[in-house]
C-alpha cells in the first residue's frame, strides 16, 4: 500500500498521537462542570493540526505548503493555551497536561 506524502512526516504521526490524547482529555472535560465549550474547542483545534499538515503536504508550491503548516502551528499553539486553561480550571490530569505539552 502506497503512503500519502503527509503519512511520511514525523510531525504528522505525532499530531495523530496528539489527536488521540486530546480525545481522552475532551472526554474528561465534558464530564466536568461547564467545560464543554473548552472541550469542543480543544477537539476542533487538535484535529486541525493533523488536517492542515496533510493539506500542506499535498500542495506543490512552497508558499502554499508554508501557509498550511503555519495554520497547523497556530492550532498547536491554541491547543497549548487550552491545556493551560484546563489546568487552571483543574479539569485535566497533570499526566495528560504533561503528555499533551510534550506532543505539542
N, C-alpha and C positions, 0 to 999 in steps of 0.2 A: 504494500500500500504506500502510495506516494504521499509525502508530507507537504502541507502548505508552507509557504515561507515563514509565517509567524510561528508555526509549531517548532521551528528550528532555533528559535530565540530563547535563551535562558530567562530573559526578563518576562517573556510571555508565560512560560511554565511557572515561574514564581508568582505571577499575577493570578494564575488559576488557583494556586495554593491559597493565595490571599482571599479569593472569592469564597473558597470552602470555609476558611476560618471566619470570614465576615458573616457568612450564613449562620454559623454557630452563635456568633455574637448577637446577630439580629434576633435569633430565637430566644436568647436570654433576655434581651431588652424588651421585647414585645410582652413578655410575661411580667415585666415590672410596671410601675405606675407612671403613666403618661409619657412613656419613652417611645411610643410607636412612630411619631414623626421623625425622630432622630434615627431610629432603626430603619425606616424606609429610605431616608437619605443615604445612610451607610450602604444599604443594599444596592441602590442605584449607582452610587459613586464607585463602589468596588467593582461592579460589573463593567462600568465604563472604562476602567483601566485596561482590562483584557481586550475589550472590543475595539478600543482606539489603537492599541498596539497591533492587533490583527489588521485593522483597516490601513494603518500606516505601512505595514509590511507588504500590503498588496498594491501600494502605489509605486509608480515608476520614477517620478521626479523627486529629487531630494527635498525640494520645498514642500511638496505635499506630504512626504514621509515625515518631515520635521513637524509640520502642523499637527498631524495626528499624534505623534509622540509627545508634543507639548501638551496636548489635551489630556493624554494619559497621565503625564506628570502632575498636571493640575488636579486631576481626580485623586491621585495618590496623596497629594498634599491635603486635599479636602478630607480624605479618609483619616489621615493622621490627626487632623483637628477634631474630627468626630470622636476618635478614640480618646482624645484629651477631655472633651466634654463629657463623654460617657464615664470616664474615670472620675471626674469631678462629681458627677451625679451618683457615683457608686452603683452603676448598673452594668458593670463589666468586671470580670475577674482580673486580678493582677496578672495571671498567666496569659490570658487572652490578650490583654493590653500589651504585654512584653512581646509575645509572639507576633502580634499584628504589627507593632512598630518595627520589629526585625524584618518582616517580609516587605513592608513598605520601604 
